[in-house]
Amino acid sequence: MLKKKIIQIQRFLIIAILFLLCIALALGILLKYQELKNVTNHLAKSKDNQQENLVLLDDKNQNKIEIFEDFYNQDKNQSLAILEQEAQKIDNDINSTKSITEANLEQNGILDSNLSLKNSSDNNLSPKNASILENNSSYMEQNLSTNIQSIQKKDKYLPKLAIIIDDMANASQVRNLKALNLKLNPSFFPPDKNHPNTPKLASNFNFYMVHLPLAAIHYNKPELDTLNPNDSEERIFKKIAQIKKDFKNLKYINNHTGSLFTSNEKAMKHLYKALKNQNLLFVDSKTIGNSKALKVSKEMAMIYIQRDIFLDNEDNVAYVKKQLESAVKLAQKKGFAIAIGHPRKNTLKALEQSKNLLDKVELVYLSEIYGK
């Protein structure tokens, strides 16, 4: 009897479980159906929106086509008008330049003479007045031509010339160099007891270099702490690291004297390793013909930079001006050149007097040629 009841209970439980499973399955189907219905409604709405957008896009395109057709219909007439306007602008610019030139002449008392001569009859002009009028007219035309050439020159490509000024060490030299108002590359001595403020002085310039004293074959007055070929690699590394610490944003170093040091391959390898370690570039001042800088730079896969022209081996203005001419010609020939001079009175005077010559090139920092 008991077994029959247990069997009945088991059957009842099985039926109940099946019934619950059927209900769960039915609910699952209803949920899926509802989700499918929502997706269908969303797609239908998206389709309606796309159709509306297409209609709007068609309207916009139609408007653009109509605008383009209107523009095309007016194009021929407008093109002529635009050309006439541009021609008028050019005429105005030329007239403006003439006005400026005339104003300058008026200040010198030349224009008054021209006006009085023009108000007189040509038949009443004396040969002397006619000559004055002709000369002044020629002067005005020359000034106008100069002004136009100056404007046009800005658009032309100019070769680059980097002028390094070595031996920078004191405030007076800084003032004199800045007074030139030329884009130059000042190269400062590392600080020592003779010139302790060179890092501070260098900060007055947007770009500067360090002028590193290296041992020379024949030089009786070496700088303090000059590097020698027999110096250890450790000493050279410490020296270069201290220079990099003293001069913020330093990138370029060139040698002061150095004929003995730069001709020694082992010494130059030590130097180049130290420079590479501090991310610095060496500019070979070429104080001796058999410098090892080129060979070592190639071996270490570093950029080789060398001086092209010394400006002031002779301390007189005429010589420096002649060397500047050579530097400009070399820059014109190969695209750029590097010249080295010193903050001497005659060198600075020659630079001041050669500004018209230097207009033929673009004075640049070394970083504009070889990168920062």
C-alpha positions in Angstrom: 0.0 0.0 0.0 2.8 2.3 0.9 4.6 1.6 -2.3 1.6 2.5 -4.4 1.4 5.9 -2.6 5.1 6.6 -3.2 4.7 5.7 -6.9 1.7 8.1 -7.2 3.6 10.9 -5.5 6.6 10.4 -7.9 4.2 10.5 -10.9 2.6 13.6 -9.5 6.0 15.3 -9.1 7.1 14.3 -12.6 3.9 15.8 -14.0 4.4 18.9 -12.0 8.0 19.3 -13.2 7.0 18.8 -16.8 4.2 21.3 -16.4 6.6 23.9 -15.0 9.0 23.2 -17.9 6.3 23.8 -20.4 5.4 27.1 -18.7 9.1 28.2 -18.7 9.4 27.3 -22.4 6.2 29.2 -23.2 7.5 32.3 -21.4 10.8 32.0 -23.3 9.0 31.9 -26.6 6.9 34.9 -25.7 10.1 36.9 -24.7 11.8 36.0 -28.0 8.7 37.0 -29.9 8.6 40.3 -28.1 12.3 41.0 -28.8 11.8 40.1 -32.5 8.8 42.4 -32.7 10.8 45.3 -31.2 13.7 44.8 -33.6 11.3 44.7 -36.5 9.7 48.0 -35.3 13.2 49.6 -34.9 14.2 48.5 -38.4 11.0 50.0 -39.8 11.6 53.3 -38.1 15.3 53.4 -39.3 14.1 52.7 -42.8 11.6 55.6 -42.6 14.3 57.9 -41.2 16.7 56.9 -44.0 14.1 57.7 -46.6 13.5 61.1 -45.0 17.2 61.8 -45.0 17.4 60.8 -48.6 14.6 63.2 -49.4 16.4 66.0 -47.5 19.7 65.1 -49.2 18.1 65.2 -52.6 16.7 68.6 -51.8 20.1 69.9 -50.7 21.8 68.5 -53.7 19.2 70.1 -55.9 19.8 73.4 -54.2 23.6 73.0 -54.7 23.1 72.2 -58.3 20.9 75.2 -58.8 23.6 77.4 -57.0 26.3 75.9 -59.1 24.3 76.5 -62.3 23.7 80.2 -61.2 27.5 80.6 -60.5 28.4 79.0 -63.9 26.0 81.3 -65.7 27.7 84.3 -64.1 31.3 83.0 -64.2 32.4 84.6 -67.5 31.3 88.1 -66.4 32.7 87.7 -62.9 36.1 86.4 -64.1 36.7 89.6 -66.0 35.6 91.7 -63.0 38.0 89.8 -60.7 40.9 90.2 -63.1 40.1 93.9 -63.3 40.0 94.1 -59.5 43.4 92.4 -59.2 44.9 94.7 -61.8 43.6 97.7 -59.8 45.2 96.3 -56.6 48.5 96.0 -58.3 48.2 99.6 -59.6 47.3 100.8 -56.1 50.4 99.0 -54.7 52.6 100.6 -57.2 51.0 104.1 -56.6 51.5 103.5 -52.9 55.1 102.7 -53.3 55.5 105.8 -55.5 53.8 107.9 -52.8 56.3 106.6 -50.1 59.2 107.4 -52.4 57.9 110.8 -53.1 57.4 111.5 -49.4 61.0 110.5 -48.7 62.2 112.8 -51.5 60.1 115.7 -50.1 61.9 115.4 -46.8 65.2 115.9 -48.6 63.9 119.0 -50.4 64.0 117.2 -53.8 60.3 116.9 -54.4 59.7 120.7 -54.0 62.2 121.3 -56.7 60.5 118.8 -59.0 57.0 120.4 -58.4 58.2 123.9 -59.2 59.9 122.6 -62.3 56.8 120.7 -63.4 54.6 123.8 -62.9 56.7 125.7 -65.3 56.2 125.4 -69.1 58.5 123.0 -70.9 59.5 125.9 -73.2 60.6 128.0 -70.2 62.9 125.3 -68.7 66.5 126.3 -68.7 69.1 123.6 -69.7 70.1 123.6 -66.0 66.6 123.0 -64.7 65.9 120.4 -67.3 68.9 118.5 -66.2 67.8 118.7 -62.5 64.4 117.4 -63.5 65.8 114.6 -65.4 68.2 113.6 -62.7 65.5 113.7 -60.0 63.1 111.7 -62.1 65.8 109.1 -62.6 66.4 109.1 -58.8 62.7 108.5 -58.1 62.6 105.6 -60.6 65.7 104.0 -59.1 64.1 104.2 -55.6 60.9 102.7 -56.9 62.7 99.9 -58.6 64.7 99.2 -55.4 61.5 99.1 -53.3 59.9 96.7 -55.7 63.0 94.5 -55.8 63.1 94.4 -52.1 59.5 93.2 -51.9 60.0 90.6 -54.6 63.2 89.3 -53.0 61.3 87.9 -50.0 59.7 85.3 -52.1 62.9 84.1 -53.7 65.0 81.2 -52.4 68.2 82.3 -50.7 71.3 80.2 -49.9 72.0 79.8 -46.2 75.1 81.2 -44.4 75.9 80.4 -40.7 78.4 82.8 -39.2 80.0 81.6 -35.9 81.5 84.2 -33.6 84.1 82.4 -31.5 85.8 83.5 -28.2 82.6 84.9 -26.6 83.5 85.5 -22.9 82.2 88.9 -21.5 79.2 91.2 -21.4 80.9 93.8 -23.7 81.2 91.3 -26.5 77.5 90.3 -26.0 76.4 94.0 -26.3 78.5 94.6 -29.4 77.2 91.4 -31.1 73.6 92.2 -30.4 74.1 95.8 -31.6 74.7 94.4 -35.1 71.2 93.1 -35.3 72.3 90.1 -37.4 71.5 86.5 -37.0 74.8 85.1 -35.8 76.0 82.0 -33.9 77.9 83.1 -30.8 80.2 80.4 -29.3 81.1 80.9 -25.6 84.0 79.6 -23.7 83.2 77.1 -20.9 83.2 78.9 -17.5 86.4 79.2 -15.6 87.9 81.8 -13.2 88.8 84.1 -16.1 85.3 84.2 -17.4 82.9 82.6 -14.9 79.6 84.0 -16.3 79.6 82.6 -19.8 76.5 80.3 -19.3 74.5 83.4 -18.0 75.7 85.5 -21.0 74.8 82.8 -23.4 71.2 82.8 -22.2 70.8 86.3 -23.8 70.7 84.6 -27.2 68.1 82.4 -28.9 70.9 80.1 -30.1 74.5 79.7 -28.9 77.3 77.2 -29.0 80.2 76.3 -26.7 83.8 77.0 -27.8 85.8 74.1 -26.3 89.5 74.7 -25.8 91.6 71.8 -27.2 95.4 71.5 -27.2 97.3 73.2 -30.1 100.7 72.5 -31.6 101.9 76.1 -31.4 100.0 78.2 -28.9 101.6 80.0 -25.9 98.4 81.1 -24.1 96.1 78.1 -23.7 92.8 78.5 -21.9 92.4 77.0 -18.5 91.3 73.4 -18.4 92.2 72.8 -22.0 91.8 69.2 -23.1 94.9 67.4 -24.2 95.4 64.3 -26.4 96.8 62.3 -23.4 93.7 63.0 -21.2 91.8 59.9 -20.1 88.4 59.1 -21.6 87.0 59.6 -18.1 88.3 63.1 -17.9 86.9 64.0 -21.3 83.5 62.5 -20.4 83.4 64.5 -17.2 84.3 67.7 -19.0 81.6 67.4 -21.6 79.0 66.3 -19.0 79.8 69.5 -17.0 79.5 71.7 -20.1 76.1 70.2 -20.9 75.0 70.8 -17.3 76.2 74.4 -17.4 74.6 75.4 -20.7 70.9 74.6 -21.1 69.6 73.5 -24.4 73.2 73.2 -25.8 73.5 71.2 -29.1 76.7 72.3 -30.8 80.3 72.5 -29.7 83.3 73.7 -31.8 87.0 73.7 -31.0 89.1 76.6 -29.8 92.6 76.1 -31.3 93.0 72.2 -31.2 95.5 71.5 -34.0 97.3 69.0 -31.7 94.1 67.4 -30.3 92.0 67.1 -33.5 94.9 65.5 -35.4 95.0 62.7 -32.8 92.6 59.9 -33.7 92.5 58.3 -30.3 91.7 61.6 -28.6 89.0 62.4 -31.1 87.4 59.0 -30.5 87.2 59.8 -26.8 85.7 63.2 -27.5 83.2 62.0 -30.0 82.1 59.2 -27.6 81.6 61.9 -24.9 79.7 64.1 -27.2 77.4 61.3 -28.4 76.7 60.4 -24.8 75.4 63.9 -24.2 73.6 64.2 -27.5 75.9 67.0 -28.8 77.3 67.7 -32.2 80.9 68.7 -33.0 81.7 71.5 -35.4 85.3 71.1 -36.7 86.9 74.5 -36.8 89.6 72.9 -39.1 92.5 74.5 -37.3 94.7 71.8 -39.0 94.4 70.1 -42.3 94.8 66.5 -41.1 92.0 66.7 -38.5 90.6 63.2 -37.7 87.1 64.5 -37.1 85.7 63.4 -40.4 87.1 59.8 -40.1 85.9 59.4 -36.5 82.5 60.8 -37.2 82.0 58.3 -40.0 83.1 55.4 -37.8 80.6 56.5 -35.1 77.8 57.2 -37.5 77.6 60.9 -36.4 77.1 64.0 -38.5 80.3 65.7 -39.7 80.2 69.5 -39.7 83.2 71.7 -40.7 84.0 75.3 -41.0 84.3 76.5 -44.6 85.9 80.0 -44.3 87.8 81.9 -41.6 86.8 85.5 -41.7 89.5 87.3 -39.8 92.9 85.6 -40.0 94.0 89.1 -40.8 92.6 91.7 -38.4 91.6 94.4 -40.9 88.2 95.5 -42.2 89.0 95.1 -45.9 90.2 91.5 -45.5 87.2 90.5 -43.5 84.8 92.0 -46.1 86.6 90.1 -48.8 86.3 86.8 -46.8 82.6 87.6 -46.3 82.2 87.9 -50.1 83.9 84.5 -50.5 81.5 83.0 -47.9 78.5 84.4 -49.7 79.7 83.0 -53.1 80.4 79.6 -51.6 76.9 79.6 -50.1 75.4 80.5 -53.4 77.4 77.7 -55.1 76.6 74.8 -52.7 73.4 76.0 -51.0 75.0 76.8 -47.6 78.3 77.7 -46.0 79.8 78.0 -42.5 82.1 80.9 -41.6 84.0 81.6 -38.4 85.0 85.0 -37.0 85.8 86.6 -33.7 84.2 89.5 -31.7 87.0 91.9 -32.7 86.4 95.6 -33.5 87.4 95.2 -37.2 85.4 92.0 -37.7 82.2 93.6 -36.2 82.8 96.7 -38.3 83.2 94.7 -41.5 79.9 92.8 -40.7 78.1 96.1 -40.2 79.4 97.4 -43.5 78.5 94.2 -45.3 74.8 94.1 -44.6 73.9 94.7 -48.2 76.2 91.8 -49.3 74.6 89.6 -46.6 71.1 90.3 -48.0 72.1 87.9 -50.8 72.0 85.0 -48.4 69.8 83.9 -45.5 71.8 84.2 -42.2 70.8 81.1 -40.1 71.6 79.3 -37.0 73.4 75.9 -37.4 70.2 74.2 -36.0 68.4 75.4 -39.2 70.8 73.4 -41.3 71.5 70.4 -39.2 68.5 70.3 -36.9 68.0 70.9 -33.2 
